[in-house]
Amino acid sequence: MSKEAGLTPDDFPIEADKDKLKTHKGDPVASAESEQIADQIADRLNEHAHQEEQDRWSA
């Protein structure tokens, strides 16, 4: 049984390329139903990662 790795801090920022989500290095992460949804998902993931980074520094 293979265990898939999740996103790591090195994967950010996530970018939307049409209906695909990719790491800043161009590695595919996921697909969405539309470009608009891909943009929203990328924005939310990047916001969440940024907030986690801020939380780490403020702790």
Secondary structure as the mmCIF struct_conf table of DSSP 4:
data_model
#
loop_
_struct_conf.conf_type_id
_struct_conf.id
_struct_conf.beg_label_comp_id
_struct_conf.beg_label_asym_id
_struct_conf.beg_label_seq_id
_struct_conf.end_label_comp_id
_struct_conf.end_label_asym_id
_struct_conf.end_label_seq_id
HELX_LH_PP_P HELX_LH_PP_P1 SER A 2 ALA A 5
HELX_RH_3T_P HELX_RH_3T_P1 PRO A 9 ASP A 11
HELX_LH_PP_P HELX_LH_PP_P2 PHE A 12 PHE A 12
BEND BEND1 PRO A 13 PRO A 13
HELX_LH_PP_P HELX_LH_PP_P3 ILE A 14 ILE A 14
STRN STRN1 GLU A 15 ASP A 17
TURN_TY1_P TURN_TY1_P1 LYS A 18 ASP A 19
STRN STRN2 LYS A 20 LYS A 22
TURN_TY1_P TURN_TY1_P2 HIS A 24 LYS A 25
STRN STRN3 PRO A 28 SER A 31
BEND BEND2 GLU A 33 SER A 34
HELX_RH_AL_P HELX_RH_AL_P1 GLU A 35 SER A 58
#
